[in-house]
C-alpha cells in the first residue's frame, strides 16, 4: 500500500489531529515508565526518547516531571470514574433503569477490579512516597479521585432515594462509607504488595453491598 504523506499545518507545524495523537502517545509512554520505574526512576529525557519526541516538545506541554505525572494520574482517575458517570446518566435518562442492588453490584465489581490492578497499587506507592515533597499530588488524588467518586455515588443514591428505593438523609456521607467499606481492605493490601484470595474478595464484595443496602433500604 502507498503510504500517505503526513499532513502538516502552516510552517510545517503538526496539525491539531497530529498534536492530539502525539500528546496521547506521550502520556501512554509516561504512564508505562512511571509504572515500571517509579517517580524517581523516571526522567523527562527517558519519556521523550521512548515517545520519539524532543525534550522541548515535552516541556512545551508539561512544566516538569511532577506536572507530567499529574496528567498521568488524572488519566487513571478518569478511567476509574467513567462507570460512575455512565451509571448516573443511565439512572437519570433510561425509561427502565436498573435497581439499586444491580447498580451497586456492577459498580463494586468495576471498582474492585480497578483496585486490584498492579498499576493502581503502584500509583498509591508513588503518591505515598512523594506526599511530603509534593503534597499537591496527594491532594489531586484525593480531590479529583476520591471526593469525585464519593460525589458520583452520592448522585446515584439521591436518584434511588427520589424513587423511594432507599432512605439517605446524607447521601455524600453514605457514599463515603460505602466506598471505604468496599475499597479499604483491598487498597491496604495492594499498598503493601500483599495478594488476596479472589474468592474471598468476591464474598467480601457481596457482603459489603448487602450490608450497605440493609442500612439504607426504605422501611
C-alpha positions as CSV (number, residue, x, y, z in Angstrom):
1,X,0.0,0.0,0.0
2,X,1.2,3.5,-0.8
3,X,2.0,5.4,2.4
4,X,0.1,8.6,2.5
5,X,2.1,11.8,3.3
6,X,1.7,13.2,6.7
7,X,-0.3,16.5,6.6
8,X,1.3,19.4,8.3
9,X,-0.1,22.8,9.3
10,X,1.3,26.2,8.4
11,X,5.1,26.4,8.6
12,X,5.5,22.6,8.9
13,X,3.8,22.5,12.3
14,X,1.8,19.5,13.3
15,X,-1.9,19.6,12.6
16,X,-4.4,19.6,15.5
17,X,-5.0,15.8,14.9
18,X,-1.3,15.1,14.9
19,X,-0.8,17.1,18.1
20,X,-3.6,15.1,19.8
21,X,-2.1,11.8,18.8
22,X,1.3,12.9,19.9
23,X,0.1,14.0,23.3
24,X,-1.8,10.7,23.7
25,X,1.3,8.8,22.8
26,X,3.4,10.9,25.2
27,X,1.0,10.1,28.1
28,X,0.9,6.4,27.3
29,X,4.7,6.2,27.3
30,X,4.9,8.3,30.5
31,X,2.4,6.1,32.2
32,X,4.3,2.9,31.3
33,X,7.6,4.4,32.5
34,X,6.2,5.7,35.8
35,X,4.6,2.3,36.4
36,X,7.8,0.4,35.7
37,X,10.4,2.7,37.2
38,X,8.5,4.8,39.8
39,X,8.6,8.6,40.1
40,X,12.2,9.0,41.0
41,X,13.4,6.5,38.4
42,X,11.6,8.2,35.5
43,X,13.1,11.2,33.8
44,X,11.8,13.7,31.2
45,X,14.8,12.5,29.0
46,X,13.6,8.9,29.1
47,X,10.0,9.8,28.4
48,X,11.0,12.0,25.4
49,X,13.3,9.3,24.0
50,X,10.7,6.5,24.4
51,X,7.9,8.7,22.9
52,X,10.1,9.7,20.0
53,X,9.9,13.4,20.7
54,X,12.3,16.1,21.7
55,X,12.7,17.3,25.3
56,X,11.4,20.8,24.3
57,X,8.3,19.2,23.0
58,X,7.6,17.6,26.4
59,X,8.4,20.9,28.2
60,X,6.1,22.8,25.9
61,X,3.2,20.6,27.2
62,X,4.3,20.0,30.8
63,X,6.2,22.3,33.2
64,X,8.2,19.4,34.8
65,X,8.1,15.8,35.7
66,X,5.6,16.5,38.5
67,X,3.2,18.1,36.0
68,X,3.6,15.1,33.7
69,X,2.9,12.7,36.5
70,X,-0.2,14.7,37.5
71,X,-1.5,14.3,33.9
72,X,-0.9,10.5,34.1
73,X,-2.8,10.5,37.4
74,X,-5.7,12.4,36.0
75,X,-6.0,9.9,33.2
76,X,-6.1,7.0,35.6
77,X,-8.8,8.8,37.7
78,X,-10.9,9.4,34.6
79,X,-10.8,5.7,33.8
80,X,-11.9,4.8,37.4
81,X,-14.7,7.3,37.4
82,X,-16.1,6.6,33.9
83,X,-18.5,3.8,35.0
84,X,-19.9,6.1,37.8
85,X,-20.8,8.7,35.2
86,X,-22.4,6.2,32.9
87,X,-24.4,4.7,35.7
88,X,-25.6,8.1,36.9
89,X,-26.6,9.1,33.4
90,X,-28.4,5.8,32.8
91,X,-30.4,6.2,36.1
92,X,-31.4,9.8,35.1
93,X,-32.3,9.1,31.5
94,X,-33.3,5.4,31.0
95,X,-37.0,4.7,30.8
96,X,-36.4,1.4,32.7
97,X,-33.3,2.0,34.9
98,X,-31.6,-0.8,36.9
99,X,-32.5,-1.1,40.6
100,X,-30.0,-0.1,43.3
101,X,-28.9,-3.7,44.1
102,X,-27.9,-4.4,40.5
103,X,-26.3,-1.0,40.1
104,X,-24.2,-1.3,43.2
105,X,-23.1,-4.8,42.4
106,X,-22.0,-3.8,38.9
107,X,-20.1,-0.7,40.2
108,X,-18.5,-2.6,43.1
109,X,-17.1,-5.2,40.7
110,X,-15.6,-2.5,38.5
111,X,-14.1,-0.6,41.4
112,X,-12.5,-3.8,42.9
113,X,-11.2,-4.9,39.5
114,X,-9.5,-1.5,39.2
115,X,-8.2,-1.6,42.8
116,X,-6.6,-5.0,42.1
117,X,-4.7,-3.8,39.0
118,X,-0.9,-3.6,39.6
119,X,-0.7,0.0,38.3
120,X,-3.3,1.1,40.9
121,X,-1.0,-0.2,43.7
122,X,2.0,1.4,42.0
123,X,0.2,4.8,41.9
124,X,-0.6,4.5,45.6
125,X,3.0,3.8,46.5
126,X,4.3,6.7,44.4
127,X,1.8,9.1,46.0
128,X,2.7,7.9,49.5
129,X,6.4,8.3,48.7
130,X,6.0,11.8,47.2
131,X,3.3,13.2,49.6
132,X,5.8,15.1,51.7
133,X,7.8,16.6,48.9
134,X,4.8,17.1,46.5
135,X,1.7,17.3,48.7
136,X,-0.3,18.7,45.7
137,X,-0.1,15.3,44.0
138,X,-1.8,13.6,47.0
139,X,-4.3,16.5,47.1
140,X,-5.1,15.9,43.5
141,X,-5.6,12.2,44.0
142,X,-7.9,12.9,47.0
143,X,-10.0,15.7,45.5
144,X,-10.2,14.7,41.8
145,X,-10.3,11.0,42.6
146,X,-11.8,10.0,46.0
147,X,-14.0,13.0,46.5
148,X,-15.4,12.9,42.9
149,X,-16.0,9.2,43.4
150,X,-17.9,10.0,46.6
151,X,-20.0,12.6,44.8
152,X,-20.7,10.2,41.9
153,X,-22.0,7.6,44.2
154,X,-24.0,10.2,46.1
155,X,-25.7,11.3,42.9
156,X,-26.8,7.7,42.4
157,X,-28.1,7.5,46.0
158,X,-30.1,10.7,45.6
159,X,-31.7,9.3,42.4
160,X,-32.6,6.0,44.2
161,X,-33.9,7.9,47.2
162,X,-36.1,10.1,44.9
163,X,-37.7,6.9,43.5
164,X,-38.3,5.6,47.1
165,X,-35.9,2.6,46.9
166,X,-33.7,3.9,49.8
167,X,-33.6,6.4,52.5
168,X,-30.5,8.6,52.6
169,X,-30.5,11.6,54.8
170,X,-26.9,12.4,54.0
171,X,-26.0,10.8,50.6
172,X,-22.4,12.0,50.5
173,X,-21.7,10.5,53.9
174,X,-23.4,7.3,52.9
175,X,-21.4,7.2,49.7
176,X,-18.1,7.8,51.6
177,X,-18.9,5.0,54.0
178,X,-19.8,2.6,51.1
179,X,-16.5,3.3,49.2
180,X,-14.5,2.9,52.4
181,X,-16.2,-0.4,53.2
182,X,-15.7,-1.6,49.6
183,X,-12.1,-0.5,48.9
184,X,-10.3,-0.1,52.2
185,X,-9.3,-3.7,52.6
186,X,-8.0,-4.1,49.0
187,X,-6.2,-0.8,49.0
188,X,-4.4,-1.6,52.2
189,X,-3.2,-5.0,50.9
190,X,-2.3,-3.6,47.5
191,X,-0.2,-0.8,49.0
192,X,1.9,-3.3,50.8
193,X,2.1,-5.7,47.9
194,X,0.0,-8.5,49.6
195,X,-2.0,-10.7,47.3
196,X,-5.5,-11.7,48.4
197,X,-7.7,-14.6,47.6
198,X,-10.1,-13.7,44.7
199,X,-12.8,-15.9,46.1
200,X,-12.6,-14.2,49.5
201,X,-12.6,-10.7,47.8
202,X,-15.8,-11.6,45.9
203,X,-17.5,-12.9,49.0
204,X,-16.5,-9.7,50.8
205,X,-17.7,-7.5,48.0
206,X,-21.1,-9.1,48.0
207,X,-21.3,-8.8,51.8
208,X,-20.4,-5.1,51.6
209,X,-23.2,-4.4,49.1
210,X,-25.7,-6.3,51.2
211,X,-24.6,-4.7,54.4
212,X,-24.9,-1.2,52.8
213,X,-28.3,-2.0,51.2
214,X,-29.7,-3.2,54.5
215,X,-28.7,0.1,56.1
216,X,-30.3,2.4,53.5
217,X,-33.3,0.4,52.2
218,X,-36.5,2.3,52.8
219,X,-38.6,0.7,55.6
